[in-house]
Amino acid sequence: MHQALDGAQARGLPHRDHLLEAGVHERLVGPGRQQLEAILERERARGGQPPTLERTTDAVLAPLYYRGVFTDEPLTPEWTRTLVAHLLPD
């Protein structure tokens, strides 16, 4: 079976499985981002100035997914609060 090289492969980088990426995004990343966007939108509607979706995703969702998938560390409310505290100004 012949596969066309994508840009990453042409530069000697590992192959990216775009179907796998799309599936992960659809089932894991997308719903989390949608929920987070709804939370941020509610804050905007109250007159607040929440951080961007990208910043919030990087600061909150990414560590949650990482810890949940790649470590044996618990996802405790206290730990989650520290993520949010680092994101939001006092």
Residue pairs with C-beta under 8 A, 6 or more apart in sequence:
3 15
6 15
6 16
6 18
8 14
8 15
8 16
9 15
28 65
29 61
32 57
32 61
32 65
33 53
33 57
33 61
36 53
36 56
36 57
36 60
36 61
37 53
39 50
40 50
40 51
40 53
40 56
43 49
43 50
44 50
50 56
51 59
51 87
51 88
55 87
56 87
59 83
59 86
59 87
60 80
60 83
60 84
60 87
63 83
64 75
64 80
64 83
67 73
67 75
67 79
68 75
73 79
